[in-house]
Amino acid sequence: MPAITGKEYMDRLKNREIDLWHNGEKVKDILEHPAFKGVIKSQASLYDRQHDEDIKDVMTYSSPLTGDAVGTSYLQPKTIEDLIKRRKMFQHWASMSGGMLGRSPDYMNTVLMSLAASAKLLKGKTNCFPKRLIDFYEKAREEDFSFTHTFISPQVNRSQLYFEDSKEPIAAKIIDETEEGLVIQGARLLATQGGITDEIIVFSPGGVTDKAFAFAFAIPSDTDGLRFISRDSFVGGDIVYDYPLSSRFEESDSIVVFDHVIVPWERVFFYHHLQVSNTFKNESAFTPFTLHQIVSRQVVKTKFMLGLAESIVDTINIREYPHVQEMMAELITAYETMTALLIKAESNAKKDAFGLMCPEVAPLQVATSTFTKVYPRIADIVQLLGSSGMVSIPTQVDFESEIRPDLDQYLQSATLEAKDRVQLFRLAWDATMSAFGSRQTQYERFFLGNPNRLVRELYKSYSYELTKHMDYVKRFLS
């Protein structure tokens, strides 16, 4: 099966009996549920782009197994051209949402690609199955699976010395091994798009001291005993004019409950191996390629917010004010910095231990750690530029009522009629002030976990370069 269409994605979801809960009720028709239908349709449009004749060569490549066109996000890059093709594909998809879809399918496709390419790290180790990982990657590529994932355990006690000792598992763990497979009991957080994908990938990201928590596997989203509990929806309503972002791109986040879930052996990639569980992610190709996808999207999101800010400036004619120019310069600096770091990572790409053309990781680490601080400031600037206009935002229904003449008169701007001006300001509000917009800010702050940990990892991983810089100082002094 080649790269799927949007209809095929939606049909697969419709045919799955996923145990998804929202506001205390089990979701019966996911394609029509107000919390999920908007993002599902948006995601379907991404898959349709794979068949757009104008960009098909960017969005897909020929499968090494069948020759069919498969999604570029599954491509294991061997050249810099391959790497650039991947970035262009990421940014085509990101541009459709202004970068607001943080877990569009290319994210987890990239994760799976990088882990499968690194499968040799599992070779010859107890309870590790590299061929299963490679086989599953190939199956996902050929059938164009969509994925959610969960790496995080429930935040019961975040003390460094906390050890779970409850009788019933809280964090998902292995409680048994049977002829059919592993038995998993407990819960995991924070499955973005949980319940609206074909499969879920579950991974131990490190820091494991009990082998019961050491595992990696993938299972269908409708596996028996698997339940997704969605948070409250941030969809404000169906009308795109009123909710230009949340009506289309609200991804939702879920708690994932494993109630004696049996994971078939062919879907287990490793288990009960502490060393692998704690090192595989960092030793694999996971970090550089995942960061490459993330930064590619973040560049698009920064560009979108820059364009939104300048549109506000133009609409109410505030370009002449020095403080406005300073804020716009901040946004320009953020965009150009993120873009330069991404290009540097690609330009300095080299073959890695797995035969992949690997982007330079340091610029990507700088970009992602910078973005956790920059994005809240970007949202803040948009709010400051919009000022009271971010509050005076009547709805489409208001403009269809008998009070329209008042709105036309009093909400017009220097360059736009009232309805168009309000539409722009509703976009700015939905991007930064609505429940959806607030979640975007929090999401970018903690996209890769604790921001402090990200900068510490950057500092530690940069030790080789720092040594060269110290040597330069020594030579200078001598």
PyMOL commands that set and color helices and strands:
alter all, ss='L'
color gray80, all
select helices_A, chain A and resi 6-15+37-49+56-59+72-74+80-95+105-117+119-122+130-143+211-213+246-249+265-267+274-283+286-316+322-347+361-390+396-399+404-410+418-432+435-445+451-461+463-477
alter helices_A, ss='H'
color red, helices_A
select strands_A, chain A and resi 20-22+25-26+60-62+69-71+147-150+173-177+181-192+199-203+215-220+226-230+253-264+268-271+350-351+357-358
alter strands_A, ss='S'
color yellow, strands_A
deselect
rebuild
show_as cartoon
